[in-house]
Amino acid sequence: MLAQRFRDYRKRMRLTQKELSHKSGLSAFTISGFEKGSGTGITMASFIKLLSVIISFQ
């Protein structure tokens, strides 16, 4: 649920996964996996990096 909400918000901010990857320092593969809910997820530190980038686009 969290991943889906994050993806929807990212899209509303008109940010691609590639742009988010570049700005956060995380791989697009990591971001894609998180948004799909696959794999083992991401660390709290990585999630905070993603949120920091998203928030800066408001």
N, C-alpha and C positions, 0 to 999 in steps of 0.2 A: 504494500500500500504506500509506504513512504517513497519507494523508488518511482512508482507511477506518478505520484504527486510532484516529485522533483522533476521528472521528465516533462510533465505538462507545464510546469512553471518555467523551465528552461526554454521550452518552445514559445511560450507567451513572451518571453524576453527576446525572442528571435536570435537565440544563441545556438549554434550548431555544436555537436559533440566535439568536432575538431577545434573550434574556437575555444570552447571550454577547456579542452585538453591543453591547448597552448597557454592559456592564461592561468591555469591551476597547476601546471607541471605534472599532471597525471596523464597516463596514456588514454587514448580514445578507447582502447580495448577495455580498460578498467571502468571507464564511464559507461560504456555500452553494457558491460556485464552487470554493473550496478543497476542501471535502468531496467534491464530485462529481468532482474532478480535471479540471475544464474550465478553459478560459482559459489564461492564462499563469502561473497560480499566485499565490503571495503572496511578499512579501519576508521575509527572515529576521527583520527587526524586527517585522513583523506576526505572524509565527508565534510569536515569543517572547511577544508580548502575549497571544495566545490561550493559550499554555501557562501563563502566569502566572495567568490567571483560572481555568483548569481546576484547577491545583494548589491554589489557595486554597480550593477547595470540598471538599477531602478531609477 
